[in-house]
Amino acid sequence: MNRRTLGSQGLEVSEIGYGTMGLTMAYGPGDTPESIAAIRRAHDLGVTFFDTAEFYGLGTGANEALLGQAVKDFREEVVLATKFGFDMSAPSEQFGIALDSRPDNIRKVADNSLRHLGVDHIDVFYQHRVDPDVPIEDVAGTVKELIDAGKVKHFGLSEAGPETLRKAHTVQPVSVLQSEYSLFERDVEQLFPTLDELGIGFVAYAPLGRGFITGGAKPAGQYDATDMRNTDARWQPGNFEKNIEAVERLTVLAATKQATVSQLALAWLLAQGEHLVPIPGTRSAQRVEENTRAADLTLSDTDLAAIDAILPHGGFGARYGEEYAPTWT
């Protein structure tokens, strides 16, 4: 698989990465052996960029430990990203959990993540959500200390806006911004000029619309009780039918390219510029193979125009409820 360089700090990764959140939360019960097999298959196919977070293990380190176990035999061949920024003293799967980006907590999370991953450095350390109670300059300064100490290589932000990016960047150059981006979620495009100006790369999470853009979506209520899609607005009556129709039209277009709708959606993201990398997540080694083949799919201007005609402004339904929606500043 080809590589891409994200940002101006030399962060080089495969053009398709792998997100691990769904292995331990939000999408029903997981299966550790199956998840490890999927991660290792991704590596076999050229994926070098793996994304986890303290939050994904709800403070137990379970998600990071799973990833660390999976990559231990080829750790030096991959880039591992994890995140800080929540108070995990009262864990919950909802993003309503309290934020905590105080310097002492950042240092504590870094040490815990190093231990859980079983590594001597973190390749990318993201602030998971911007904490309005802690100046971003203090956050960036703390990560800079970790970089200077050799515990971290690159600084990232997640769901941050232009002002936050600029302030952080003056203290410690930001290598990457991570936010939701897919055919269903286009709002982040407004930040791309700032990223280009500052030389910051972009990582797209939920690039398949949390699994909706795979052709296998079911109505809300038909998933495991712990699955977030039961309450996601895109799966609710009214929105669900419109989104299904759009995916069906995309599926027809994908077939003309001898591709699946997932591959079409990932290829569309790759076509938005060399500055970004999507990180689809899956528990299935077979799905990993399908996703990685998207890197071989080339879309023409005609194809891109046809896709935009189907979903010119994104999908139907907000990506988060108002109480959890990030505010970009």
Secondary structure, DSSP 8 states (H G I E B T S, - for coil): --EEEETTTTEEEESS-EE-GGGTSSSS---HHHHHHHHHHHHHTT--EEE--SGGGTTS-HHHHHHHHHHGGGGGGSEEEEEE-B-TTS--SSTTS-B---HHHHHHHHHHHHHHHT-S-EEEEEESS--TTS-HHHHHHHHHHHHHTTSEEEEEEES--HHHHHHHHHHS-EEEEEEE-BTTB-GGGGGHHHHHHHT-EEEEESTTGGGGGGS----TTSS-TT-GGGT-GGGSTTHHHHHHHHHHHHHHHHHTTT--HHHHHHHHHHTT-TTEEE----S-HHHHHHHHGGGG----HHHHHHHHHHSSS--SS-SS-TTT-----
